[in-house]
Each structure stands twice: as C-alpha cells, then as structure tokens.
Amino acid sequence: MTATSLPLVLIPGFMCDGRLWHAVQPALSTISPLILCEPLQGDSIEAMAQQLLPQLPEQCHLIAFSMGGYVARHLAAIAPQRVRSLSLLNTSARASSVEEVQRNQQQIRMLLTFPYRGQTRTALQRAVHPAHPEREALLDLLQTMSLDLGVERFRQQLSVIRADGHAELAALRCPLLLLASRNDQMRTLQETYNMQAAAPHAVCHILDDCGHMSVLEQAERVSQLLLDFLTRSSTAAPTSARQ
C-alpha cells in the first residue's frame, strides 16, 4: 500500500461530527479510504486520544480540525509508528488561558439551570466569515451538530483544559501541514506562527477571506491543499524509519 493510499483518519473539532467533512470527502476519497472518527469523547485531550487510539489503522494519515488538532498531535506523540503524516487545520498548541477555563466552567454551571438547546447562534457567529455567501446555512449546520451531540458531550468538551503542546510539535518527525485562516476569530495567526516556529519542517498555508470553519467555508481550496500535501508526503520515509 502506498503512502497516499493509506487511510485518511479525520478527527472533528469541538461539538462537530462527521458532517464537518462532507464537503471535502469527495476529493479526499479519490486518493485514499477515509475513516471518519466519532465526535470527541472525554474530559481531557489525553482521554480523547486514548478513546480514538483503537480506531487508528497500523499506518495512516491524520487530518484534524480545531480541538481535534490537539488530540491528533497527542496521538502522533504516543503512536508515532502509526502516523505517516499529520495535517492540523485551524488549531493551536497553546495552553488554555485562565479566562477560558473560567468561562467554560461558568457555562457548565449554567447547564444546571438552563436546558441545553445546542450552541447558541450568538456563540457561533464568530465561527464563520461574516461575508461568506452560505453563512446562515453553515451556522444552521453547526447548531444542528451541537444539538445532536447533546449536553453530556458539550459538558465533557467544555471541561477540557489544554496543556501547551509546542514541545510535542517539536518532537514530531512525520510530515506536518499547518492550515490557518486569516479571518479566523477563534484562533490567531500568531498561534499558527508559534506552531511553525516549534516545528520548522512544517508546511504552512494561510487562507484568505476565510473564517474558522475552513473545511466548510473553502472546501475546494482545503481539499487541494490536503491532496498536494499528501502527495508530497507519499515520498517521505515512514516515521519509525526516521527515529
């Protein structure tokens, strides 16, 4: 099996499921079989990674979005022999801030008083570029996914406190793609530049006129960047051979 025919394992982000990938699936499936991971489950990045570890084939390419990027990076650290390449989309390696932890804990407390109806439209506004022509439909999809995943998954994912992951990035030996959006209101470009500084071998692309939800907002461009990267990665030696 060649590197590009190895399975592509797709890991979703916060309160997302396989529907996150529907717009990029047609292009990616032309080169490799796809494995769409279940929504993230667990109250820590480590627990989420351990929950997904049995789903990883003997060798694969990992593609992960947002919170899923933290999980994928940890999977590459604990099972490097299985990960031929790593693609991290609209994610970060910084630790949770005190303010973020406090805000998430407040939302968890509010769940004791108010019924869960999925993420609110107001909360989701920052996820999609304000000028995207299909913005309302994308917000509908995000809201529906969060509602379908339910309150317990919401509580778990809000409970996660992320540790700094730049050392994990620096230790990676597999090909690495970093993809970010210039208009992402949930991740800063500086976070991406910090990741690139930690892993100088990474290939980095910045999408213009795109918000946080790159795989939905610019599916054609994201698909092409992934295909190009995976094709180049097919010539790289397996991780285990380079350690």
N, C-alpha and C positions, 0 to 999 in steps of 0.2 A: 504493500500500500504506500503510495507516495505521500509526501507531506501535505499536499493540497487536497488529497482525498481522505485524509484523516478526518474524523468527525469534528464538527464545529460545535462547541458547547456554549450556549448562550445563557448568560446569567442576568436576570432582570434587576431593576432598581427598586427603590422604596415604593411599596404598595403598587407594584406592577406585576403582571403575569405574562404569559406567552403572547398576548395581544400586542405587547410593546414592540415585538419583532415582525409583525405581519407585513409591514411594507418593505422590509429588507430580505425576507425569506426567499422570494422568487430568485433573486440574483445570487444569494449565497448558496442556495441549494444546487446551483449549476456546477459547483466545483466539489462539493462535499456533502455527506449526510449531516443533518442538523439534529442536535439534541437540545430541546428547549427545557431548561431547568424549571422546577417548580418555584413558586414565589418564595422569597427568602423567609426562613423559619428559624427562630432562635432569638435570644436576648443579648447576644454578643456576636461580633464578627467571627470569632473562633467557633462558636456553636453553629453558626450558619455554614461555615466552611466544612465542619465535620458532618453536617447534615447532607451536604452536597457531594462530599468525597466519594461515597459509594457509586454515584452516578457517572463519575469520570471513567472513560474508557482507558485502556492501557496507555494509549497516547492520543492526544487531541490538541486542538487549538481552542483557547479560551477567549471568549468575547464577552465583555461585561459592561454594564451601564450603571453610572452613578454609585449608589450604595453597593451594588453588585461588584463594582470595581475593587472595593476594599476586600470583599470576600474572595474574588478571583486572585488578587495579589497574594492573599494568605494561602490559598490553595497552591499557587505556584511555589510558595516558600516551603510548604510542608510536603508537597508531592512533585518536586521538580522533574522527576523522570517521566511524569505523565503529560507535562505541558510543553508542547513543541513551540508554541508562540502565545503571546498574551496581548490582547487588544483592550485598552481601557478607554471608555467613552464617557466624557462629561463627568469625570470623577476627580478625586483628590487623594492625597496621602497625609493630609494634616489631621491632627487630633481634634476631637470635639472641644469646642470652647466652653467655658463655664456658662456663658449666656445661653448657648444652645442646649446644654444639659438642663438648665433651669427652665427654659421654655418648654422643652419636651416633657419634663416632669409635671409642669403645670397642665399641659394638655392631657396627660394621663389622669391627673386628679379630676379634670373636668369630665372625663368619661364616666366617673362615678355619679355625676349629677345629670348630665345631658345624654340623651340617646344618640348612638352613633349612626350617622347618615352618610358615611363616606367623607372624604376630604371636601371641604367647602370650596365653592367656586372662587371665593376670595383668596383662599390659601393657594389655589392652583394657578392664579393669574400670572405669577412670576415664572411659571414653568415653560411658557410658550411665548415666542416672539410676538409682540403686540401687533405687528403688521402682517403676520402670517395669514394667507388667504383662507385657510381652513382652521383658523384658531378656535372657533367655537366648537367645531366637531372634535378637535383634538382634546379640548377641555372636557367635553362630554365623555370621551373615551377614558381619560384619566380618572374622572369622577366615578364612572361606572366600575372600573377596575378596583378602585379603593373600596367601593361599597361591596362589591362581590367578595373581596378578600376578607372582609369582616373585621369586627372590633378587636378580636384577640390578636390577629396578625398585626393590626395597627398598633396595639399596645406593645407587642414584642419589638417591633421595629423602632418605635419611639424610645424604647428602653436602652437601645444600643449606645454605648459610649465608645467612640472610635479612638484607638491609640494612634500615635504618629507612625506612619508606615514608610518613611523615606529610607530607613535602613534596609527594609525588605526590598525596596526597589533597587537599591544599590547592589544588593546581593544577587539579583536576577541575572541569569546567563542566557535566557532564551530571547529571541527577537521580541521587541516591545513596541507597540503602537500606542501613542497618546493622541486622542482626538478631543478637541475642545471647541466651544462656540464663543465667538466674540461678544455676543449679546446675552450670554448665559447670566441670569440673575441669581443663580443658586450656587455657582462655582465661579471663582475669579480666574482670570488668565494667569495671575501670579501663582496660583496654586498649581497650574499646569507647568509653568516655567520652573517652579521648585521641583516638581517631579522630574522634569527633563534634566535639571542640574544634578539630581541624585542618580539618574540613570542616563549618562551622556550618550549611550548607544541607541537610545530610543528614537524612533521616527515620530515626529510631531506635526500635526496639522491643525490649523485653526479655521473653523468655518465662519464665513462672514454672513451677516443677516440671518442669524440662527440663534434660537434660544436654547434652553437646557435640553429639550426633548429632541435632540438631533436625529435620532433614528426614525422619528415620526415626521419631523419638520422637513428634513432634507434627505429622505431615504435613498434617492438615486445617487447623490454625492457620497453619502456614507457607505453605501454598498460598493461603489467604485474604489474608494479608499481602502476598504477592507479587502477587496479582491486583489488589488495591487499589492498590498502588504503581504497577504497570504501567499501570493505567487512568489514574491521575493523570498519569503521565509522558507519556501519549499527547498531552497538550495542550502539552507543552514543545517549544520550538524545537529542531531538530537542533543538535548540538554545534558543527558547522562554522559555523552561522549566528550563534553567540553568542561567537565568539572575536574 
